[in-house]
Amino acid sequence: MVPDAPYIPASRSCYPGWTPGIGAAAGRPGHDGQVGISADAVASYVDRAVEAMADIVTGLGDELANTRPDLPGANSPYAILRHCLGVMEYWAGHVVAGRTVERDRSAEFRAAGPTADLAAAAAEARRRFRADLVTAELNARPRGGHPTTRPDELELTSQGHALLHVMEEVCQHLGQLEITRDLLRQR
């Protein structure tokens, strides 16, 4: 941070002038309209992040991939990737494509198992994500809703916003997974 510079919370620093619950719903352009996103661009970022996460998890092997670092509230690499697959399925499958998706978010963080099975699930999730993107109408309202999110919140103002949310989540969790891997290998 620059000394004497005003502090801008990270949640808003990427969206100058954006206030939760306002943005595109209040007639101002959403950030997907400003940058001209495409479903293929989002898919490319998501593909690379999920592939990198699967490589990290399989590279750790079954034991380390299912180990939580010794930090309060930390998740295992396996659980981090499983959570990202849930994010992709819910936000692209339900919110964008309108499919009924059964998701147990809290179970994602307790998940454990063989890394080979999770890598196969990641490959299938990437394929399904691309199939869901074929149905996307980036400027249209989402086909499915989110029961704990107001309809005017950024992720739900358009299908494009929901897809950006998927990209945001998998990219941030890739960084978390890289740090988690380094901590576990250091032990």
C-alpha positions as a Markdown table, in Angstrom:
| # | Residue | x | y | z |
|---|---|---|---|---|
| 1 | Met | 0.0 | 0.0 | 0.0 |
| 2 | Val | 1.2 | 3.5 | -0.8 |
| 3 | Pro | 1.8 | 5.6 | 2.4 |
| 4 | Asp | -1.0 | 8.1 | 3.0 |
| 5 | Ala | -3.0 | 6.6 | 0.1 |
| 6 | Pro | -6.7 | 6.0 | 1.0 |
| 7 | Tyr | -7.6 | 2.4 | 1.8 |
| 8 | Ile | -10.0 | 0.8 | -0.6 |
| 9 | Pro | -11.3 | -2.6 | 0.4 |
| 10 | Ala | -10.2 | -5.3 | -2.1 |
| 11 | Ser | -13.9 | -6.2 | -2.7 |
| 12 | Arg | -14.4 | -2.8 | -4.4 |
| 13 | Ser | -11.0 | -1.9 | -5.6 |
| 14 | Cys | -11.6 | -3.8 | -8.9 |
| 15 | Tyr | -14.9 | -2.0 | -9.5 |
| 16 | Pro | -14.4 | 1.8 | -9.2 |
| 17 | Gly | -17.7 | 3.5 | -8.3 |
| 18 | Trp | -19.4 | 0.2 | -7.7 |
| 19 | Thr | -21.6 | -0.1 | -4.6 |
| 20 | Pro | -23.0 | -3.5 | -3.5 |
| 21 | Gly | -26.5 | -3.9 | -4.8 |
| 22 | Ile | -26.3 | -1.0 | -7.2 |
| 23 | Gly | -24.1 | -1.2 | -10.4 |
| 24 | Ala | -25.8 | -2.5 | -13.5 |
| 25 | Ala | -29.2 | -2.8 | -11.7 |
| 26 | Ala | -29.2 | 1.0 | -11.2 |
| 27 | Gly | -28.5 | 1.7 | -14.8 |
| 28 | Arg | -24.8 | 2.0 | -14.6 |
| 29 | Pro | -22.8 | -0.4 | -16.8 |
| 30 | Gly | -21.7 | -3.6 | -15.2 |
| 31 | His | -18.0 | -4.6 | -15.4 |
| 32 | Asp | -18.7 | -7.3 | -18.0 |
| 33 | Gly | -20.2 | -4.7 | -20.4 |
| 34 | Gln | -17.2 | -2.4 | -19.8 |
| 35 | Val | -14.6 | -4.9 | -20.8 |
| 36 | Gly | -16.5 | -6.9 | -23.5 |
| 37 | Ile | -16.1 | -10.4 | -22.0 |
| 38 | Ser | -16.8 | -13.5 | -24.1 |
| 39 | Ala | -17.8 | -16.9 | -22.8 |
| 40 | Asp | -14.7 | -18.3 | -24.5 |
| 41 | Ala | -12.4 | -16.0 | -22.6 |
| 42 | Val | -14.0 | -16.9 | -19.3 |
| 43 | Ala | -13.7 | -20.6 | -20.2 |
| 44 | Ser | -10.0 | -20.2 | -21.0 |
| 45 | Tyr | -9.2 | -18.7 | -17.6 |
| 46 | Val | -11.4 | -21.2 | -15.8 |
| 47 | Asp | -9.8 | -24.1 | -17.7 |
| 48 | Arg | -6.3 | -23.0 | -16.9 |
| 49 | Ala | -7.0 | -22.5 | -13.3 |
| 50 | Val | -8.8 | -25.8 | -12.7 |
| 51 | Glu | -6.2 | -27.7 | -14.7 |
| 52 | Ala | -3.4 | -26.1 | -12.6 |
| 53 | Met | -5.3 | -27.0 | -9.4 |
| 54 | Ala | -5.8 | -30.6 | -10.5 |
| 55 | Asp | -2.0 | -30.8 | -11.3 |
| 56 | Ile | -1.2 | -29.5 | -7.8 |
| 57 | Val | -3.5 | -31.9 | -6.1 |
| 58 | Thr | -2.3 | -34.9 | -8.0 |
| 59 | Gly | 1.3 | -33.8 | -7.6 |
| 60 | Leu | 0.9 | -33.8 | -3.8 |
| 61 | Gly | -0.4 | -37.4 | -3.8 |
| 62 | Asp | -3.2 | -38.7 | -1.8 |
| 63 | Glu | -1.8 | -38.1 | 1.7 |
| 64 | Leu | -0.7 | -34.5 | 1.4 |
| 65 | Ala | -3.6 | -33.5 | -0.8 |
| 66 | Asn | -6.0 | -34.6 | 2.0 |
| 67 | Thr | -4.0 | -32.8 | 4.7 |
| 68 | Arg | -5.0 | -29.4 | 6.1 |
| 69 | Pro | -2.1 | -27.0 | 6.9 |
| 70 | Asp | -1.7 | -26.1 | 10.6 |
| 71 | Leu | -3.7 | -22.9 | 10.4 |
| 72 | Pro | -7.0 | -22.0 | 11.9 |
| 73 | Gly | -9.8 | -22.7 | 9.4 |
| 74 | Ala | -7.5 | -24.0 | 6.7 |
| 75 | Asn | -8.7 | -26.4 | 4.0 |
| 76 | Ser | -6.9 | -29.3 | 2.4 |
| 77 | Pro | -5.9 | -29.0 | -1.3 |
| 78 | Tyr | -8.5 | -31.7 | -2.1 |
| 79 | Ala | -11.2 | -29.7 | -0.4 |
| 80 | Ile | -10.2 | -26.5 | -2.2 |
| 81 | Leu | -10.5 | -28.1 | -5.6 |
| 82 | Arg | -13.7 | -29.9 | -4.7 |
| 83 | His | -15.2 | -26.5 | -3.6 |
| 84 | Cys | -14.2 | -25.0 | -7.0 |
| 85 | Leu | -15.9 | -27.8 | -8.8 |
| 86 | Gly | -19.0 | -27.0 | -6.8 |
| 87 | Val | -18.8 | -23.3 | -7.7 |
| 88 | Met | -18.5 | -24.2 | -11.4 |
| 89 | Glu | -21.5 | -26.6 | -11.3 |
| 90 | Tyr | -23.7 | -24.3 | -9.3 |
| 91 | Trp | -23.0 | -20.9 | -10.9 |
| 92 | Ala | -22.7 | -22.1 | -14.5 |
| 93 | Gly | -25.0 | -25.1 | -14.3 |
| 94 | His | -27.8 | -23.6 | -12.2 |
| 95 | Val | -27.5 | -19.8 | -12.3 |
| 96 | Val | -26.5 | -19.5 | -16.0 |
| 97 | Ala | -27.8 | -22.7 | -17.7 |
| 98 | Gly | -30.8 | -23.1 | -15.4 |
| 99 | Arg | -30.2 | -26.7 | -14.6 |
| 100 | Thr | -31.3 | -28.1 | -11.2 |
| 101 | Val | -28.1 | -28.6 | -9.2 |
| 102 | Glu | -27.9 | -30.3 | -5.8 |
| 103 | Arg | -25.0 | -28.8 | -3.9 |
| 104 | Asp | -23.8 | -29.3 | -0.3 |
| 105 | Arg | -21.4 | -26.4 | 0.0 |
| 106 | Ser | -20.2 | -27.3 | 3.5 |
| 107 | Ala | -19.5 | -30.9 | 2.4 |
| 108 | Glu | -17.1 | -29.6 | -0.2 |
| 109 | Phe | -14.8 | -28.3 | 2.5 |
| 110 | Arg | -14.9 | -31.7 | 4.3 |
| 111 | Ala | -14.3 | -33.7 | 1.1 |
| 112 | Ala | -11.4 | -36.2 | 0.9 |
| 113 | Gly | -10.4 | -39.0 | -1.3 |
| 114 | Pro | -8.1 | -40.3 | -4.0 |
| 115 | Thr | -6.5 | -37.6 | -6.1 |
| 116 | Ala | -7.0 | -39.5 | -9.3 |
| 117 | Asp | -10.7 | -39.5 | -8.8 |
| 118 | Leu | -10.7 | -35.8 | -8.1 |
| 119 | Ala | -8.6 | -35.1 | -11.2 |
| 120 | Ala | -11.1 | -37.1 | -13.3 |
| 121 | Ala | -14.0 | -35.1 | -11.7 |
| 122 | Ala | -12.1 | -31.8 | -12.5 |
| 123 | Ala | -11.8 | -32.9 | -16.2 |
| 124 | Glu | -15.5 | -33.7 | -16.3 |
| 125 | Ala | -16.4 | -30.4 | -14.6 |
| 126 | Arg | -14.4 | -28.4 | -17.2 |
| 127 | Arg | -16.2 | -30.2 | -20.0 |
| 128 | Arg | -19.6 | -29.6 | -18.4 |
| 129 | Phe | -18.7 | -25.9 | -17.7 |
| 130 | Arg | -18.0 | -25.4 | -21.5 |
| 131 | Ala | -21.3 | -27.1 | -22.3 |
| 132 | Asp | -23.1 | -24.8 | -19.9 |
| 133 | Leu | -21.4 | -21.8 | -21.6 |
| 134 | Val | -22.9 | -22.7 | -24.9 |
| 135 | Thr | -26.3 | -21.8 | -23.4 |
| 136 | Ala | -25.1 | -18.5 | -22.0 |
| 137 | Glu | -26.6 | -15.2 | -23.0 |
| 138 | Leu | -24.1 | -12.8 | -21.3 |
| 139 | Asn | -26.4 | -9.8 | -21.0 |
| 140 | Ala | -29.5 | -11.7 | -20.0 |
| 141 | Arg | -30.7 | -12.3 | -16.5 |
| 142 | Pro | -29.7 | -15.5 | -14.9 |
| 143 | Arg | -31.9 | -18.5 | -15.5 |
| 144 | Gly | -31.6 | -19.8 | -12.0 |
| 145 | Gly | -31.4 | -17.8 | -8.8 |
| 146 | His | -29.4 | -17.9 | -5.6 |
| 147 | Pro | -31.5 | -18.1 | -2.4 |
| 148 | Thr | -29.2 | -16.1 | -0.2 |
| 149 | Thr | -28.3 | -13.4 | -2.7 |
| 150 | Arg | -30.4 | -10.4 | -3.6 |
| 151 | Pro | -31.4 | -10.2 | -7.3 |
| 152 | Asp | -29.6 | -6.9 | -7.7 |
| 153 | Glu | -26.2 | -8.1 | -6.4 |
| 154 | Leu | -23.5 | -8.1 | -9.0 |
| 155 | Glu | -23.3 | -11.9 | -9.5 |
| 156 | Leu | -26.9 | -12.0 | -10.4 |
| 157 | Thr | -27.5 | -9.0 | -12.6 |
| 158 | Ser | -26.5 | -11.0 | -15.7 |
| 159 | Gln | -25.3 | -14.4 | -16.8 |
| 160 | Gly | -22.0 | -12.7 | -17.7 |
| 161 | His | -21.6 | -11.5 | -14.1 |
| 162 | Ala | -22.3 | -15.1 | -12.9 |
| 163 | Leu | -19.6 | -16.4 | -15.2 |
| 164 | Leu | -17.2 | -13.7 | -14.0 |
| 165 | His | -17.9 | -14.8 | -10.5 |
| 166 | Val | -16.9 | -18.4 | -11.4 |
| 167 | Met | -13.7 | -17.1 | -12.9 |
| 168 | Glu | -13.0 | -14.9 | -9.8 |
| 169 | Glu | -13.6 | -17.9 | -7.4 |
| 170 | Val | -11.4 | -20.4 | -9.3 |
| 171 | Cys | -8.6 | -17.9 | -9.8 |
| 172 | Gln | -8.5 | -16.8 | -6.2 |
| 173 | His | -8.7 | -20.4 | -5.0 |
| 174 | Leu | -5.8 | -21.3 | -7.3 |
| 175 | Gly | -3.6 | -18.8 | -5.4 |
| 176 | Gln | -4.9 | -20.3 | -2.1 |
| 177 | Leu | -4.1 | -23.8 | -3.3 |
| 178 | Glu | -0.5 | -22.7 | -4.3 |
| 179 | Ile | 0.1 | -21.3 | -0.9 |
| 180 | Thr | -1.4 | -24.4 | 0.8 |
| 181 | Arg | 0.8 | -26.7 | -1.3 |
| 182 | Asp | 3.9 | -24.7 | -0.3 |
| 183 | Leu | 2.9 | -24.8 | 3.4 |
| 184 | Leu | 2.3 | -28.6 | 3.3 |
| 185 | Arg | 5.6 | -29.3 | 1.5 |
| 186 | Gln | 7.5 | -27.2 | 3.9 |
| 187 | Arg | 6.4 | -29.4 | 6.8 |
